Amino acid sequence: MSVQQDLPPSRRPSGDPVVPEPRGPLSRAVAAALESGPAPGPVPHAAAPPIPEVPVAEVTAADPYGEDLQLALHLCYELHYRGFAGVDPDWEWDAGLLRLRGAMEAVFLAALRRDVPGGGDVVEALEDLLVEPVDARGVSQYLRDEGEWWQLLEHAALRSVYHLKEADPHAWVIPRLRGGVKTALVAVENDEFGGGRAQMIHQGLYADLLDDLGLDSSYGAYVDAAPAVMLATVNMMSLFGLRRSLRAALVGHFAAAEITTAPSARRMVRALERLGAGPRARFFYTEHVEADAVHEQVLRHEVVGGLLESEPGLAGDVVLGIQATALLEDRLGAHLLDRWRQGRSALRRPLPDLSPGLLSGSPAGLRAAG
């Protein structure tokens, strides 16, 4: 059995994440541009060549769910959030990078549209989420009933790619909504951001969970370890949020996420209790059990219902957001369960194997990716 070494440092002394390691020609082109120096601007800077030309055929032929395209999209999108250590923030609006991102988005969006049932029945799409099969065996059921400590840690590390910026992607849609729909969505976002209490912002609660589990709670720490199936779930949110034409898909995604969170969070509380996790880890999920049960009602009736009352032509996009969320979450769940049932790591690089109570940082051993 091969043993991996510790993950390379994920951040610089400034605390900002570093540019992740490329996974193919697309992500290599983006990473090379970001690390080349200042963004060219309207008049290219002599020290900063424009984005390397990537043949259109190379983009259109890329696997829409593959490691290379998904990491390349992550690199582009992250410029709109926290950015990267040593990277000029003006790359966010570089025309060449935006053209490349647009071509990659077209490939990803086409795959999402192709791989979901589609349609315009929002009520049916939401109702499908409200009833869980009695024999459901997803990730949270697995962790609750039979998951091991190392699997719990992997799950926490993967989910940090989203939860350390929880609700940020949904904020893009706020200026694209009107009236009561905007008011209702902002009320939900206000809860996600702590309701005026900095200590209750959900991003911070997840950092507390990671600390309690002995994991790295710094932003972007596990992106290099996260496979494309995880990156895609977050890239979808950014794709929908950054395009005004897809505002209804972001609303559909948000509603789907809130509907399914509370039952899953209950199971995660039981998993954490069974495996001996500490109170800060459990609190993240108990907070979501209570909050998301309320958010579900607000999003279904006031946000989705209000949006479609004023813009009924957006029903198909709401359904797209709901179904794409289920599609990508199912793909992620299948990946995790397949690897774990084989006794293999679900990460691109395995974590140090920390047992409960060994939270100071000295790993007792390392798990192999198989």
C-alpha positions as CSV (number, residue, x, y, z in Angstrom):
1,M,0.0,0.0,0.0
2,S,1.5,3.3,-1.0
3,V,1.5,6.2,1.4
4,Q,0.9,9.8,0.4
5,Q,2.8,12.7,2.0
6,D,1.1,15.6,3.6
7,L,-0.8,18.0,1.3
8,P,1.4,20.9,0.1
9,P,0.8,24.2,1.9
10,S,-2.5,25.6,0.7
11,R,-1.8,29.2,1.6
12,R,0.8,31.9,1.9
13,P,1.6,33.8,5.1
14,S,-1.0,36.4,4.1
15,G,-3.7,33.8,4.7
16,D,-4.9,33.8,1.1
17,P,-5.2,30.6,-0.8
18,V,-2.6,29.8,-3.4
19,V,-3.3,28.9,-7.0
20,P,-4.1,25.2,-7.0
21,E,-2.0,22.7,-9.1
22,P,-3.3,22.5,-12.7
23,R,-5.0,19.3,-13.8
24,G,-4.7,19.6,-17.6
25,P,-4.3,22.2,-20.4
26,L,-7.3,24.4,-19.5
27,S,-6.5,24.8,-15.9
28,R,-2.8,25.1,-16.8
29,A,-3.5,28.0,-19.1
30,V,-5.6,29.8,-16.5
31,A,-3.1,29.2,-13.7
32,A,-0.2,30.3,-15.9
33,A,-2.0,33.6,-16.7
34,L,-2.8,34.3,-13.1
35,E,0.7,33.7,-12.0
36,S,2.3,35.7,-14.8
37,G,1.9,39.1,-13.1
38,P,-0.5,42.0,-13.5
39,A,-3.5,41.6,-15.6
40,P,-3.0,43.1,-19.1
41,G,-5.8,45.7,-18.9
42,P,-7.0,47.6,-22.0
43,V,-3.4,48.0,-23.1
44,P,-1.4,44.8,-22.5
45,H,1.3,45.2,-19.9
46,A,4.7,44.2,-21.2
47,A,5.4,41.9,-18.3
48,A,2.0,40.2,-18.5
49,P,1.2,38.4,-21.7
50,P,-2.5,37.8,-22.4
51,I,-4.2,34.5,-21.6
52,P,-2.5,31.8,-23.7
53,E,-4.6,30.8,-26.7
54,V,-6.6,27.7,-26.0
55,P,-8.0,26.1,-29.2
56,V,-11.7,26.2,-29.3
57,A,-11.7,22.5,-30.1
58,E,-9.8,21.8,-26.9
59,V,-12.5,23.5,-24.9
60,T,-15.5,21.9,-26.6
61,A,-13.9,18.5,-26.4
62,A,-13.2,18.7,-22.7
63,D,-15.1,16.5,-20.3
64,P,-17.7,18.9,-18.8
65,Y,-17.5,17.2,-15.4
66,G,-13.7,16.4,-15.7
67,E,-10.9,17.5,-13.4
68,D,-9.4,20.0,-15.9
69,L,-12.4,22.0,-16.9
70,Q,-13.9,22.1,-13.4
71,L,-10.6,23.3,-11.8
72,A,-10.2,25.9,-14.6
73,L,-13.7,27.2,-13.8
74,H,-12.9,27.2,-10.1
75,L,-9.9,29.4,-10.8
76,C,-11.9,31.8,-12.8
77,Y,-14.8,32.0,-10.4
78,E,-12.6,32.3,-7.3
79,L,-11.4,35.7,-8.6
80,H,-14.9,37.0,-7.8
81,Y,-14.6,35.8,-4.2
82,R,-11.4,35.9,-2.3
83,G,-8.9,35.6,-5.1
84,F,-5.4,34.0,-4.7
85,A,-2.2,35.1,-2.9
86,G,0.1,37.0,-5.2
87,V,-2.5,37.2,-8.0
88,D,-3.5,40.6,-9.4
89,P,-7.2,41.1,-8.5
90,D,-7.7,42.9,-11.9
91,W,-7.6,39.4,-13.6
92,E,-11.2,39.2,-12.4
93,W,-12.3,41.3,-15.5
94,D,-9.6,40.4,-18.0
95,A,-11.3,40.1,-21.4
96,G,-9.3,37.1,-22.5
97,L,-9.9,35.2,-19.3
98,L,-13.7,36.0,-19.5
99,R,-13.8,34.7,-23.1
100,L,-12.2,31.4,-22.0
101,R,-14.5,31.2,-19.0
102,G,-17.5,31.8,-21.2
103,A,-16.5,28.9,-23.6
104,M,-16.0,26.5,-20.6
105,E,-19.3,27.6,-19.1
106,A,-21.0,26.8,-22.3
107,V,-19.7,23.3,-22.2
108,F,-20.7,22.8,-18.5
109,L,-24.1,24.3,-18.9
110,A,-24.9,22.3,-22.1
111,A,-24.0,19.1,-20.1
112,L,-26.3,20.1,-17.2
113,R,-29.2,20.8,-19.6
114,R,-28.6,17.5,-21.4
115,D,-28.4,15.4,-18.2
116,V,-31.5,16.5,-16.4
117,P,-35.1,15.7,-17.3
118,G,-36.0,19.3,-17.8
119,G,-39.6,20.6,-18.1
120,G,-41.4,23.5,-16.5
121,D,-43.4,22.0,-13.6
122,V,-41.8,23.6,-10.6
123,V,-44.3,22.2,-8.1
124,E,-43.5,18.7,-9.2
125,A,-39.8,19.3,-9.1
126,L,-39.9,20.6,-5.6
127,E,-42.3,17.9,-4.4
128,D,-39.8,15.2,-5.6
129,L,-37.4,16.6,-3.0
130,L,-39.9,16.6,-0.1
131,V,-40.3,12.8,0.0
132,E,-37.3,10.7,0.8
133,P,-37.4,7.0,-0.1
134,V,-37.6,4.9,3.1
135,D,-34.6,2.8,1.8
136,A,-32.5,5.8,0.8
137,R,-28.8,5.1,1.4
138,G,-27.0,8.4,0.7
139,V,-23.8,9.8,2.2
140,S,-25.5,11.1,5.4
141,Q,-27.2,7.8,6.0
142,Y,-23.9,6.0,5.5
143,L,-22.0,8.2,7.9
144,R,-24.8,8.0,10.5
145,D,-25.0,4.2,10.4
146,E,-21.6,2.8,9.5
147,G,-19.1,5.5,8.5
148,E,-15.7,5.6,10.0
149,W,-13.8,8.5,11.5
150,W,-11.5,9.0,8.4
151,Q,-14.6,9.1,6.2
152,L,-16.2,11.7,8.3
153,L,-13.0,13.8,8.0
154,E,-13.0,13.4,4.2
155,H,-16.6,14.5,4.0
156,A,-15.9,17.6,6.2
157,A,-12.8,18.5,4.1
158,L,-14.6,18.2,0.8
159,R,-17.6,20.2,2.0
160,S,-15.3,23.0,3.1
161,V,-14.9,24.0,-0.5
162,Y,-18.4,25.4,-0.3
163,H,-19.2,25.9,3.4
164,L,-16.3,28.3,4.0
165,K,-18.0,30.6,1.5
166,E,-21.5,29.4,2.4
167,A,-24.3,31.6,0.9
168,D,-21.8,33.9,-0.9
169,P,-22.7,32.5,-4.4
170,H,-26.4,33.1,-3.7
171,A,-25.7,36.8,-2.9
172,W,-25.1,37.4,-6.6
173,V,-28.8,37.0,-7.4
174,I,-30.0,39.7,-4.9
175,P,-29.7,42.7,-7.3
176,R,-31.4,40.6,-10.0
177,L,-34.6,40.2,-8.0
178,R,-37.3,42.7,-7.2
179,G,-39.8,43.6,-4.5
180,G,-41.0,40.9,-2.1
181,V,-38.9,38.2,-3.8
182,K,-35.8,40.2,-3.1
183,T,-36.9,40.9,0.5
184,A,-37.6,37.2,1.2
185,L,-34.3,36.0,-0.2
186,V,-32.3,38.6,1.7
187,A,-34.0,37.5,4.9
188,V,-32.7,34.0,4.3
189,E,-29.3,35.3,3.4
190,N,-29.3,37.4,6.6
191,D,-29.7,34.2,8.6
192,E,-26.9,32.5,6.6
193,F,-24.6,35.5,7.5
194,G,-25.4,35.3,11.2
195,G,-28.4,37.6,11.5
196,G,-26.2,40.5,12.6
197,R,-24.1,38.3,15.0
198,A,-20.6,37.7,13.6
199,Q,-20.1,34.6,15.8
200,M,-23.1,32.9,14.0
201,I,-22.2,33.4,10.4
202,H,-22.4,29.9,8.9
203,Q,-19.0,30.1,7.2
204,G,-17.5,30.7,10.7
205,L,-19.5,27.9,12.2
206,Y,-18.1,25.5,9.6
207,A,-14.6,26.7,10.3
208,D,-15.3,25.8,14.0
209,L,-16.4,22.4,12.8
210,L,-13.1,21.9,11.0
211,D,-11.2,23.0,14.0
212,D,-13.1,20.7,16.2
213,L,-12.3,17.8,13.9
214,G,-8.6,18.7,13.7
215,L,-8.8,19.8,10.1
216,D,-7.4,22.9,8.4
217,S,-10.1,25.6,8.7
218,S,-8.4,28.1,6.4
219,Y,-10.2,29.2,3.2
220,G,-9.5,27.0,0.2
221,A,-7.3,24.6,2.2
222,Y,-8.7,21.4,0.5
223,V,-9.3,22.6,-3.1
224,D,-6.2,20.7,-4.3
225,A,-7.5,17.5,-2.6
226,A,-11.1,18.0,-3.9
227,P,-12.0,16.0,-7.0
228,A,-14.0,17.5,-9.8
229,V,-17.3,16.0,-8.6
230,M,-17.0,18.4,-5.5
231,L,-15.8,21.4,-7.5
232,A,-18.7,21.1,-9.9
233,T,-21.3,21.5,-7.1
234,V,-19.8,24.9,-6.2
235,N,-19.1,25.9,-9.8
236,M,-22.7,25.4,-10.7
237,M,-23.7,28.0,-8.0
238,S,-21.2,30.5,-9.4
239,L,-22.3,29.9,-12.9
240,F,-26.0,30.5,-12.1
241,G,-25.2,33.4,-9.8
242,L,-22.9,35.3,-12.1
243,R,-25.3,35.2,-15.1
244,R,-28.4,37.4,-14.8
245,S,-30.0,35.2,-17.5
246,L,-29.7,32.2,-15.1
247,R,-31.1,34.0,-12.0
248,A,-34.1,31.7,-11.8
249,A,-31.8,28.6,-11.9
250,L,-29.9,30.0,-8.9
251,V,-33.2,30.5,-7.1
252,G,-34.2,26.9,-7.9
253,H,-30.8,25.6,-6.7
254,F,-31.1,27.6,-3.4
255,A,-34.6,26.2,-2.8
256,A,-33.5,22.7,-3.5
257,A,-30.5,23.0,-1.2
258,E,-32.6,24.4,1.7
259,I,-35.3,21.7,1.3
260,T,-32.8,18.9,1.5
261,T,-30.5,20.3,4.2
262,A,-32.5,19.8,7.4
263,P,-33.1,16.0,7.0
264,S,-29.4,15.5,6.0
265,A,-28.2,17.7,8.9
266,R,-30.2,15.6,11.4
267,R,-28.4,12.5,10.2
268,M,-25.0,14.3,10.3
269,V,-25.6,15.2,14.0
270,R,-26.2,11.6,14.7
271,A,-23.1,10.6,12.8
272,L,-21.0,13.1,14.7
273,E,-22.4,11.9,18.0
274,R,-21.8,8.2,17.1
275,L,-18.2,8.9,16.1
276,G,-17.3,11.1,19.1
277,A,-17.0,14.5,17.5
278,G,-17.0,17.6,19.7
279,P,-19.7,20.2,20.4
280,R,-18.6,22.7,17.8
281,A,-18.7,20.2,15.0
282,R,-22.2,19.2,16.1
283,F,-23.4,22.8,16.4
284,F,-22.9,23.5,12.7
285,Y,-25.5,20.9,11.8
286,T,-27.9,21.5,14.7
287,E,-28.1,25.1,13.6
288,H,-28.9,24.0,10.1
289,V,-31.7,21.7,11.3
290,E,-33.5,24.7,12.8
291,A,-32.7,27.4,10.3
292,D,-33.2,25.5,7.1
293,A,-36.6,24.2,8.1
294,V,-37.8,27.8,8.1
295,H,-35.8,28.8,5.0
296,E,-37.4,26.0,3.0
297,Q,-40.9,27.6,3.5
298,V,-39.7,31.1,2.7
299,L,-37.8,30.0,-0.5
300,R,-40.6,27.8,-1.8
301,H,-43.5,30.2,-1.3
302,E,-42.1,33.7,-1.1
303,V,-39.0,33.5,-3.4
304,V,-39.9,30.8,-6.0
305,G,-43.6,31.5,-5.8
306,G,-43.1,35.2,-6.0
307,L,-40.6,35.0,-8.8
308,L,-42.9,32.9,-11.0
309,E,-45.9,35.1,-10.2
310,S,-44.1,38.1,-11.7
311,E,-42.1,36.2,-14.3
312,P,-43.8,32.9,-15.2
313,G,-41.6,32.4,-18.2
314,L,-38.7,31.5,-15.8
315,A,-40.2,28.2,-14.6
316,G,-38.0,26.1,-16.8
317,D,-34.9,27.7,-15.4
318,V,-36.1,27.2,-11.8
319,V,-36.5,23.5,-12.7
320,L,-33.1,23.5,-14.2
321,G,-31.6,24.8,-10.9
322,I,-33.5,22.2,-8.9
323,Q,-32.6,19.2,-11.1
324,A,-29.0,20.3,-11.7
325,T,-28.5,20.4,-7.9
326,A,-29.8,16.9,-7.5
327,L,-27.7,15.6,-10.5
328,L,-24.4,17.0,-9.1
329,E,-25.1,16.0,-5.5
330,D,-26.0,12.5,-6.7
331,R,-22.7,12.3,-8.7
332,L,-20.8,13.4,-5.6
333,G,-22.5,11.0,-3.3
334,A,-21.9,8.1,-5.7
335,H,-18.2,8.9,-5.9
336,L,-17.9,9.1,-2.1
337,L,-19.8,5.8,-1.4
338,D,-18.0,3.9,-4.2
339,R,-14.6,4.9,-2.9
340,W,-15.4,4.4,0.8
341,R,-17.0,1.0,0.3
342,Q,-13.7,-0.1,-1.3
343,G,-11.8,1.2,1.6
344,R,-10.2,3.9,-0.5
345,S,-9.9,7.7,-0.1
346,A,-12.5,9.8,-2.0
347,L,-9.9,12.7,-2.2
348,R,-7.3,13.3,-4.8
349,R,-4.8,13.2,-1.9
350,P,-5.7,11.5,1.4
351,L,-5.8,13.3,4.7
352,P,-3.6,12.5,7.7
353,D,-5.5,9.8,9.7
354,L,-6.5,11.5,12.9
355,S,-8.5,9.7,15.5
356,P,-11.0,11.4,17.8
357,G,-9.0,13.2,20.5
358,L,-5.8,13.4,18.4
359,L,-6.6,16.9,17.2
360,S,-3.3,18.7,17.8
361,G,-2.0,17.9,14.4
362,S,0.5,15.0,14.6
363,P,-1.0,12.3,12.3
364,A,-0.8,8.7,13.5
365,G,-0.7,7.5,9.9
366,L,-1.9,8.3,6.4
367,R,-4.6,6.7,4.3
368,A,-3.8,5.8,0.7
369,A,-5.9,6.8,-2.2
370,G,-5.8,3.2,-3.5
